[in-house]
Amino acid sequence: MKQHLTHPSLLLLAAILVITGCTPTATPAPTATEAVTQPAQETVTEVITEAPTPDAHFTIQAPADLQAALTALYEAFFAGEFPAFVETEGDLLASAVSDDEFVPAEIPAAFLPDAVLIPQSNSTEIANFIAFAISADGQQALIDAGELPATVTVTDQGGNVIELAQPVRRLISTYGPVTAMIYSVNGEESLVAASYLGARDPFGAAAMENIDPRFQDLISDDYFNQTDFNLEEAARLDPDLIVTSLRTEWLDTAAELGIPLVLYDAETPDRLKEAMLLTGRLFGPQSTLQAKTWVDYYDWATQLILDETRVIADADRPTVLFTGTDPQRIASGDMYQTSLIEIAGGVSVSAGLTGYWNDVNLEQIAAWDPDVIIVPPYGGASVEAITENPDWQILTAVQEGRVYRMPKLVAPWDTPAPDSVLGIIWLAQRLFPELDTPDCAEQADYFYNTYYNYAISAEEINTICALDSD
């Protein structure tokens, strides 16, 4: 006979159900594997994005697609430690490269082609990490992690296609303008030997030594220049790359080493900008960004000048003669100096000449009768060689005291080097002091701090930019 449950029995059954989870078919407990893989993953995500470990060196705010690269850098720099990512208010911000309109400003540190690091706190540790991230060692860590390519392919200004292993650690530069480009794109740490423009005189040598204390050990004009190339010395230095001018005489000799060779030919503004972008690509993301920013700066400064001078009629523009190491050695229309004059708002009297430097007679110079004469800051050229020569007194420029020496800190401002943007700015001020063109002193301060990482002194700026001295 079937038994019916009494009231006390019902109470006992209810208690049992409560104790066992209020259901007679409870979900099975997770296996050991499930307990590790599922809940543990959620915990790690929480740590990365919200709750950094208390012993983290600093926190990093970065989108998810940048975290793998940053992790590779952090683990390499801090010997296997793991970074702490946060969603907001990180000590270090990683973000995409800005595409805002150019204004002169500090260039952020690019560790990937389209990503930069921006410190959010004043920390030596963060500064050191950023320096590592954009160094050759940082590049190597990202290459090893598959975040950067192990080689790049470039086309030089001779039309040669070169595949170049990354990062470049040992470089010989035999051409002074390119050496200046290398410094301007943050690639100077790779130099093992170099030719320098404008570093032979005491002023230029002292400035170059301030910019790079290794300068005296790197200068190598006795071994490498446009006419000579010492194979034995090059082999001893064991470079990854050699850079030189397209007009260099020893290209076949250097080819015997089997070392990549990149050639330059930058005698116009467009070719100079192309050369800068080429140089940036040799050294990775940071140098690529430095080069692009310099191009933007060049375009920004020259456009401001062109906007100011376009109101001047052609007939009212001052005529300019650019002389060479000898007063009668004249820059041709094919040379960068002619472009510099034209962008600054002047008219080059020798624009019709072709080739490189031309030797002309005084009768031709008298026929041109320029309003302004510029002498270069190299090769022993001087203002006095013209102004104190009786034969030159018939010229308008001499009579009106408008014979000027082109400035330089190290690289002369008239050569196809990054510093030449300052030559354009300086000359525009010389030719049109009444116009609102960019100020030489302000731009020299910005340029050398930004592109040479050199805190140029007020005394140096006054020496090179003062419009009342020659």
C-alpha positions as CSV (number, residue, x, y, z in Angstrom):
1,M,0.0,0.0,0.0
2,K,1.4,3.4,-1.1
3,Q,2.5,5.6,1.9
4,H,1.6,9.4,1.9
5,L,4.2,11.9,3.2
6,T,3.4,13.4,6.5
7,H,3.8,17.2,7.3
8,P,7.2,16.7,9.1
9,S,8.5,14.7,6.1
10,L,7.6,17.5,3.7
11,L,9.6,19.9,5.9
12,L,12.6,17.6,5.8
13,L,12.5,17.2,2.0
14,A,12.4,21.0,1.6
15,A,15.4,21.5,3.8
16,I,17.4,18.9,1.7
17,L,16.5,20.8,-1.5
18,V,17.7,24.1,-0.1
19,I,21.0,22.5,0.9
20,T,21.6,20.9,-2.5
21,G,21.0,24.1,-4.4
22,C,17.1,24.2,-4.7
23,T,17.2,21.7,-7.5
24,P,17.6,17.9,-7.7
25,T,19.6,18.2,-11.0
26,A,22.5,20.7,-10.2
27,T,25.1,21.6,-12.9
28,P,28.2,19.5,-12.7
29,A,31.3,21.2,-11.3
30,P,33.8,22.4,-14.0
31,T,36.7,20.2,-14.9
32,A,40.3,21.2,-14.0
33,T,40.9,22.3,-17.6
34,E,37.7,24.4,-17.7
35,A,38.6,26.0,-14.3
36,V,41.9,27.2,-15.7
37,T,41.1,28.3,-19.2
38,Q,37.8,30.1,-18.8
39,P,37.8,32.0,-15.5
40,A,41.5,32.6,-15.7
41,Q,41.3,34.2,-19.1
42,E,38.7,36.7,-17.8
43,T,40.9,37.5,-14.8
44,V,44.0,38.2,-17.1
45,T,41.9,40.5,-19.3
46,E,40.8,42.4,-16.2
47,V,44.4,42.9,-15.1
48,I,45.5,44.1,-18.5
49,T,42.7,46.6,-19.1
50,E,41.6,47.7,-15.7
51,A,43.8,46.6,-12.8
52,P,47.6,46.8,-13.4
53,T,49.8,44.8,-11.2
54,P,51.1,46.8,-8.3
55,D,54.8,46.3,-9.2
56,A,54.4,47.5,-12.8
57,H,57.0,50.1,-13.8
58,F,54.3,52.2,-15.4
59,T,50.9,51.8,-17.0
60,I,50.3,51.9,-20.8
61,Q,47.1,53.1,-22.4
62,A,46.9,51.5,-25.9
63,P,44.3,50.1,-28.3
64,A,44.2,46.3,-28.5
65,D,45.9,46.2,-31.9
66,L,49.0,47.8,-30.5
67,Q,49.3,45.8,-27.3
68,A,51.2,42.8,-28.8
69,A,54.0,45.1,-30.2
70,L,54.2,47.0,-26.9
71,T,54.3,43.7,-25.0
72,A,57.3,42.6,-27.1
73,L,59.1,45.9,-26.4
74,Y,58.3,45.8,-22.7
75,E,59.4,42.2,-22.2
76,A,62.7,43.0,-24.1
77,F,63.4,46.1,-22.1
78,F,62.4,44.8,-18.7
79,A,63.8,41.3,-19.1
80,G,60.7,39.2,-19.5
81,E,58.3,41.3,-17.3
82,F,54.7,41.8,-18.5
83,P,53.3,45.3,-19.2
84,A,50.3,46.7,-17.4
85,F,47.6,48.1,-19.9
86,V,44.8,50.4,-18.8
87,E,41.9,51.8,-20.6
88,T,42.3,55.4,-19.3
89,E,44.9,57.7,-17.7
90,G,47.9,55.6,-18.5
91,D,51.4,56.8,-17.7
92,L,52.3,56.2,-21.4
93,L,49.9,56.7,-24.3
94,A,50.2,54.7,-27.5
95,S,48.1,56.0,-30.4
96,A,47.9,56.3,-34.2
97,V,50.0,59.0,-35.9
98,S,48.1,62.2,-36.2
99,D,47.2,63.5,-39.6
100,D,46.5,67.0,-38.4
101,E,47.7,70.0,-40.5
102,F,51.4,70.6,-39.8
103,V,52.6,73.1,-37.2
104,P,56.1,73.2,-35.8
105,A,56.0,71.0,-32.7
106,E,57.9,68.1,-31.1
107,I,57.8,64.9,-33.0
108,P,56.4,61.9,-31.1
109,A,58.3,58.6,-30.9
110,A,57.1,56.2,-33.6
111,F,57.7,52.5,-32.8
112,L,55.5,51.2,-35.6
113,P,54.9,52.8,-39.0
114,D,51.6,54.3,-37.9
115,A,51.8,54.3,-34.1
116,V,53.6,56.6,-31.6
117,L,54.4,56.8,-27.9
118,I,53.5,59.9,-25.9
119,P,54.5,60.1,-22.2
120,Q,51.8,61.3,-19.9
121,S,54.0,61.6,-16.8
122,N,57.5,63.0,-16.3
123,S,59.4,59.8,-15.7
124,T,63.0,58.8,-16.5
125,E,61.9,55.2,-16.7
126,I,59.3,56.0,-19.4
127,A,61.8,58.2,-21.3
128,N,64.3,55.4,-21.3
129,F,61.7,52.9,-22.5
130,I,60.7,55.2,-25.3
131,A,64.3,55.7,-26.3
132,F,64.6,51.9,-26.5
133,A,61.4,51.5,-28.5
134,I,62.7,53.6,-31.3
135,S,66.3,52.3,-31.2
136,A,67.9,49.6,-33.3
137,D,67.5,47.2,-30.4
138,G,63.8,48.1,-30.1
139,Q,63.4,47.5,-33.9
140,Q,65.0,44.1,-33.5
141,A,62.7,43.1,-30.7
142,L,59.7,44.0,-32.9
143,I,61.2,42.2,-35.9
144,D,61.7,39.1,-33.7
145,A,58.0,39.4,-32.6
146,G,56.8,39.7,-36.2
147,E,55.6,43.2,-35.7
148,L,58.2,44.8,-38.2
149,P,59.6,43.5,-41.4
150,A,63.2,42.1,-41.4
151,T,64.0,43.8,-44.7
152,V,62.9,46.9,-46.6
153,T,63.1,47.6,-50.3
154,V,64.1,51.1,-51.4
155,T,64.8,52.8,-54.7
156,D,67.7,55.2,-54.5
157,Q,68.1,58.4,-56.5
158,G,70.1,56.6,-59.2
159,G,67.1,54.3,-59.8
160,N,68.7,51.3,-58.2
161,V,66.4,48.9,-56.2
162,I,68.0,47.8,-52.9
163,E,66.8,45.2,-50.4
164,L,68.2,46.2,-47.0
165,A,68.2,44.1,-43.8
166,Q,66.8,45.8,-40.8
167,P,67.9,47.4,-38.5
168,V,70.9,49.2,-40.0
169,R,73.6,49.2,-37.3
170,R,76.8,50.0,-39.1
171,L,76.8,52.7,-41.8
172,I,79.5,54.6,-43.8
173,S,78.4,58.0,-45.2
174,T,80.9,59.4,-47.7
175,Y,78.8,62.4,-48.7
176,G,78.3,65.4,-46.3
177,P,74.7,66.4,-47.3
178,V,73.6,62.8,-46.6
179,T,75.4,62.7,-43.3
180,A,73.3,65.7,-42.3
181,M,70.1,63.9,-43.5
182,I,71.1,60.9,-41.3
183,Y,71.3,63.1,-38.2
184,S,68.1,64.8,-39.1
185,V,66.1,61.5,-39.2
186,N,67.6,60.1,-35.9
187,G,69.9,57.6,-37.7
188,E,73.2,58.8,-36.4
189,E,73.8,56.0,-34.0
190,S,74.4,53.7,-36.9
191,L,77.4,55.7,-38.2
192,V,80.8,54.1,-38.0
193,A,82.5,56.6,-40.4
194,A,81.2,59.8,-42.1
195,S,82.0,62.8,-44.2
196,Y,80.7,66.1,-42.7
197,L,79.9,69.4,-44.4
198,G,81.1,72.5,-42.7
199,A,82.9,70.8,-39.9
200,R,86.4,71.8,-40.7
201,D,86.4,75.3,-39.3
202,P,86.5,75.8,-35.5
203,F,82.9,77.0,-35.3
204,G,81.5,74.1,-37.2
205,A,83.7,71.5,-35.5
206,A,82.7,72.8,-32.1
207,A,79.0,72.7,-32.9
208,M,79.3,69.2,-34.4
209,E,81.1,67.9,-31.3
210,N,78.3,69.3,-29.2
211,I,75.7,67.6,-31.4
212,D,77.6,64.3,-31.4
213,P,80.5,63.7,-29.0
214,R,81.6,60.9,-31.3
215,F,82.3,63.3,-34.1
216,Q,86.1,63.3,-34.0
217,D,86.1,59.5,-34.1
218,L,83.6,59.3,-37.0
219,I,85.0,61.9,-39.4
220,S,86.8,60.0,-42.1
221,D,87.4,62.3,-45.1
222,D,90.9,60.9,-45.4
223,Y,89.5,57.4,-46.2
224,F,86.1,58.2,-47.8
225,N,85.1,61.1,-50.0
226,Q,83.7,61.5,-53.5
227,T,87.0,60.7,-55.2
228,D,88.6,58.2,-52.8
229,F,87.4,55.1,-51.2
230,N,89.7,53.0,-49.0
231,L,88.7,49.3,-49.4
232,E,90.8,48.1,-46.5
233,E,89.3,50.6,-44.1
234,A,85.8,49.9,-45.3
235,A,86.3,46.1,-44.8
236,R,87.7,46.7,-41.3
237,L,84.6,48.8,-40.4
238,D,82.3,46.0,-41.7
239,P,79.3,48.2,-42.6
240,D,75.8,47.1,-43.3
241,L,75.3,50.0,-45.7
242,I,77.3,52.7,-47.6
243,V,75.6,55.9,-48.7
244,T,77.1,58.4,-51.2
245,S,76.5,60.8,-54.1
246,L,75.4,59.7,-57.5
247,R,78.4,61.7,-58.8
248,T,81.0,59.6,-56.8
249,E,83.9,58.3,-58.8
250,W,84.5,55.0,-57.0
251,L,81.2,53.1,-57.2
252,D,82.7,50.2,-59.1
253,T,85.4,49.8,-56.5
254,A,83.0,49.8,-53.6
255,A,80.9,47.2,-55.3
256,E,83.7,44.7,-54.7
257,L,82.7,44.6,-51.0
258,G,79.2,43.3,-51.8
259,I,77.7,45.8,-49.4
260,P,74.4,47.6,-50.2
261,L,75.1,51.0,-51.7
262,V,72.5,53.8,-51.7
263,L,73.1,56.8,-54.1
264,Y,71.8,60.3,-53.7
265,D,71.3,63.2,-56.1
266,A,69.2,66.0,-54.6
267,E,69.9,69.3,-56.5
268,T,66.2,70.5,-56.5
269,P,63.7,71.0,-53.7
270,D,61.6,68.0,-54.9
271,R,64.7,65.8,-55.1
272,L,65.8,66.9,-51.6
273,K,62.5,66.0,-50.1
274,E,62.7,62.6,-52.0
275,A,66.2,62.1,-50.5
276,M,65.0,62.8,-47.0
277,L,62.1,60.3,-47.3
278,L,64.5,57.8,-48.7
279,T,66.9,58.3,-45.7
280,G,64.0,57.9,-43.3
281,R,63.1,54.5,-44.8
282,L,66.6,53.2,-44.2
283,F,66.3,53.4,-40.4
284,G,62.7,52.3,-39.5
285,P,59.5,53.9,-38.2
286,Q,60.9,56.8,-36.1
287,S,63.2,57.9,-38.9
288,T,60.5,57.6,-41.4
289,L,58.3,59.9,-39.3
290,Q,61.1,62.3,-38.8
291,A,61.7,62.5,-42.5
292,K,58.0,63.0,-43.3
293,T,57.7,65.7,-40.7
294,W,60.8,67.5,-42.1
295,V,59.1,67.5,-45.6
296,D,56.0,68.9,-44.0
297,Y,58.1,71.6,-42.3
298,Y,59.9,72.5,-45.5
299,D,56.6,72.8,-47.3
300,W,55.1,74.8,-44.4
301,A,58.0,77.3,-44.2
302,T,58.3,77.8,-48.0
303,Q,54.6,78.2,-48.5
304,L,54.5,81.0,-45.9
305,I,57.3,82.8,-47.8
306,L,55.6,82.3,-51.2
307,D,52.3,83.6,-49.8
308,E,54.1,86.8,-48.6
309,T,56.2,87.4,-51.7
310,R,53.6,86.6,-54.4
311,V,52.3,90.3,-54.2
312,I,55.7,91.5,-55.5
313,A,55.9,92.1,-59.2
314,D,58.6,90.2,-61.1
315,A,60.2,93.5,-62.1
316,D,60.5,94.5,-58.5
317,R,62.1,91.3,-57.2
318,P,65.8,91.7,-56.3
319,T,68.4,90.0,-58.5
320,V,70.8,87.7,-56.7
321,L,74.2,86.3,-57.6
322,F,75.4,83.2,-55.7
323,T,79.2,82.9,-55.8
324,G,81.3,79.9,-55.0
325,T,84.7,79.3,-53.4
326,D,86.1,81.9,-55.8
327,P,84.1,85.1,-56.4
328,Q,84.0,84.3,-60.1
329,R,82.9,80.7,-59.6
330,I,79.1,80.9,-60.0
331,A,76.2,78.5,-59.2
332,S,74.3,77.3,-62.2
333,G,70.6,77.1,-62.8
334,D,70.8,73.4,-62.3
335,M,72.0,73.7,-58.7
336,Y,70.1,73.8,-55.5
337,Q,71.3,77.4,-54.7
338,T,69.2,78.7,-57.6
339,S,66.0,77.1,-56.2
340,L,66.8,78.5,-52.8
341,I,67.0,82.1,-54.3
342,E,63.7,81.7,-56.2
343,I,61.8,80.3,-53.3
344,A,63.0,83.1,-51.1
345,G,61.5,85.6,-53.6
346,G,64.6,86.6,-55.6
347,V,65.7,86.2,-59.2
348,S,69.0,84.3,-59.8
349,V,71.1,86.1,-62.5
350,S,72.9,82.9,-63.3
351,A,69.8,80.7,-63.8
352,G,70.6,80.3,-67.4
353,L,73.9,78.5,-66.7
354,T,73.9,74.7,-66.8
355,G,75.9,72.0,-65.1
356,Y,77.6,72.5,-61.8
357,W,79.8,75.5,-60.7
358,N,80.7,77.8,-63.7
359,D,83.7,80.0,-64.0
360,V,82.7,83.4,-65.5
361,N,84.6,86.6,-66.2
362,L,83.9,89.9,-64.4
363,E,82.4,91.4,-67.5
364,Q,79.6,88.9,-67.3
365,I,79.1,89.6,-63.6
366,A,79.0,93.4,-64.4
367,A,76.4,92.8,-67.1
368,W,74.3,91.0,-64.6
369,D,74.9,93.7,-62.0
370,P,73.0,91.9,-59.2
371,D,71.2,93.7,-56.4
372,V,72.5,91.1,-53.9
373,I,75.5,88.9,-53.8
374,I,75.7,85.8,-51.6
375,V,79.0,84.0,-50.8
376,P,79.1,80.5,-49.3
377,P,80.4,79.7,-45.8
378,Y,83.0,77.2,-47.1
379,G,86.1,76.9,-49.2
380,G,87.7,80.1,-47.9
381,A,85.1,82.3,-49.5
382,S,84.5,85.7,-47.8
383,V,82.5,88.9,-48.2
384,E,85.8,90.9,-48.1
385,A,87.1,89.2,-51.2
386,I,84.4,91.0,-53.1
387,T,83.8,94.2,-51.1
388,E,87.5,95.1,-50.8
389,N,88.3,94.3,-54.4
390,P,88.5,97.5,-56.5
391,D,87.3,95.7,-59.6
392,W,83.9,94.9,-58.0
393,Q,83.1,98.4,-56.9
394,I,81.1,99.1,-60.0
395,L,78.4,96.6,-58.9
396,T,75.1,97.7,-57.3
397,A,75.3,95.1,-54.6
398,V,78.8,96.3,-53.5
399,Q,77.8,99.9,-53.6
400,E,74.7,99.3,-51.5
401,G,76.4,97.0,-49.0
402,R,74.3,94.0,-50.0
403,V,77.0,91.3,-50.1
404,Y,76.2,88.6,-47.5
405,R,77.6,85.4,-46.3
406,M,75.2,82.4,-46.2
407,P,75.0,81.2,-42.6
408,K,75.7,77.7,-41.2
409,L,75.9,75.9,-37.9
410,V,77.6,72.9,-39.3
411,A,76.1,72.0,-42.7
412,P,76.0,75.1,-44.9
413,W,72.5,76.4,-45.4
414,D,72.9,76.7,-49.2
415,T,73.6,73.0,-49.8
416,P,71.0,70.3,-50.5
417,A,70.8,69.2,-46.9
418,P,68.0,69.5,-44.3
419,D,69.5,72.7,-42.9
420,S,68.8,74.5,-46.2
421,V,65.2,75.2,-45.2
422,L,66.8,77.8,-42.8
423,G,68.8,79.2,-45.7
424,I,65.6,80.0,-47.5
425,I,64.1,81.5,-44.4
426,W,67.2,83.6,-43.8
427,L,67.5,84.8,-47.4
428,A,63.8,85.8,-47.5
429,Q,64.3,88.0,-44.4
430,R,67.4,89.5,-46.1
431,L,65.6,90.3,-49.3
432,F,62.3,91.4,-47.8
433,P,62.7,92.6,-44.2
434,E,59.4,94.4,-44.4
435,L,57.4,91.2,-45.0
436,D,56.0,88.8,-42.4
437,T,58.2,85.8,-43.3
438,P,59.2,83.2,-40.8
439,D,61.9,84.4,-38.3
440,C,65.3,82.9,-38.7
441,A,66.1,82.9,-35.0
442,E,62.8,81.2,-34.0
443,Q,63.1,78.6,-36.8
444,A,66.7,77.8,-36.1
445,D,65.8,77.1,-32.5
446,Y,63.0,74.8,-33.5
447,F,65.0,73.1,-36.3
448,Y,68.1,72.2,-34.3
449,N,66.2,71.1,-31.2
450,T,63.8,69.0,-33.3
451,Y,65.8,67.5,-36.1
452,Y,69.3,67.3,-34.5
453,N,68.1,66.9,-30.9
454,Y,70.5,69.7,-30.2
455,A,69.7,72.5,-27.7
456,I,71.2,75.3,-29.8
457,S,72.4,78.2,-27.6
458,A,71.1,81.8,-27.9
459,E,74.7,82.8,-28.8
460,E,74.9,80.4,-31.7
461,I,71.5,81.6,-33.0
462,N,72.6,85.2,-32.8
463,T,75.8,84.3,-34.6
464,I,74.2,82.6,-37.5
465,C,70.9,84.5,-37.8
466,A,71.8,88.1,-37.0
467,L,70.8,90.3,-39.9
468,D,73.1,93.1,-39.0
469,S,76.3,91.0,-39.3
470,D,78.1,89.2,-42.1
